[in-house]
Amino acid sequence: MHQIDMSGLGKLTEHVSLSSQLVFSSSATVYGWPKEVPCTEEFPLCATNPYGRTKLVIEDICRDVHRSDPDWKIILLRYFNPVGAHPSGYIGEDPSGVPNNLMPYVQQVAVGRRPHLTVYGTDYNTKDGTGVRDYIHVVDLADGHIAALRKLYEDSDKIGCEVYNLGTGKGTSVLEMVAAFEKASGKKIPLVFAGRRPGDAEIVYAATAKAEKELKWKAKYGIEEMCRDLWNWASKNPYGYSGSSENGN
C-alpha cells in the first residue's frame, strides 16, 4: 500500500512537472476518529490506520511541493466512502482477494461468493449501534474530479494547495446500508456480529459547503442509487472482470 501510493506520486510528479498542476486522490481517513461531525477541511489530521497515514504523508508532500515552488497548483480531494458502479453495469469494483470495504463484501455475499457479512462493532453510540459513514456514489466522485480540474483550469491564479471534501454530508450506518442493498437486490444478506476493529471510527461524515461553493459541485445520488447500480454491476459480473469463479469453474 505504502509503496503503491508513494511510488505512484513520484512518477506522477515527474510527468506533470511541466504543467505544475495536480489533483490528488486523498481520503477522509486522514481525519482519524473525529471528535465531532461533520468533518470540515480545517479539522485536525490524525490518521488511525496505515492507509490513512499514507494519504496524510502524501498530502504533506504536496503541501511542501507548493511551499517550495508556488507555481505548483494542487487540489487535494478527500474522498469519504465510494460506493456503486457505472449505471451501465459494465464498470465496477473488483477487488483482489477478500474485500476490505463494506459494500464490495456485501456484493460478494449477494452473488454467493461468501457465506455472510461480518459486522464489526454493534455497541457504537449510533442509532443502531453500528458505525456510521458518508457513502458517495462513484459517479458523483468522478464528477468531483471534473469539477476540480475545471477549477485548476479556470482559477489557477487563485489556487495554492487547496483541500476539498467529497461526500454527501449525510451519515449512514452499516445496517442501514445493508438494508438498502437488500431492497435494491432482493437478496438477503446473512450477518455475523463481532467486536470492534482497532482504528475504526464511530461516526464520520463530510462537511461539503466548501466544495459546493468553490468547485460548484454537489453529490446528486443517495444510497438507493448507489445500491441499485452496485447490484446491477454485481449481477452482470458476479465474478468481476474475470467472468469465472475463483476456482476456475
Secondary structure, 3 states (H helix, E strand, C coil): CHHHHHHHHHHHHHHHCCCCEEEEEEEHHHHCCCCCCCECCCCCCCCCCHHHHHHHHHHHHHHHHHHHCCCCEEEEEEECEEECCCCCCCCCCCCCCCCCCHHHHHHHHHCCCCCCEEEECCCCCCCCCCCEECEEEHHHHHHHHHHHHHHHHHCHHHCCEEEEEECCCCCEEHHHHHHHHHHHHCCCCCEEEECCCCCCCCECCECCHHHHHHHCCCCCCCHHHHHHHHHHHHHHCCCHHHCCCCCCC
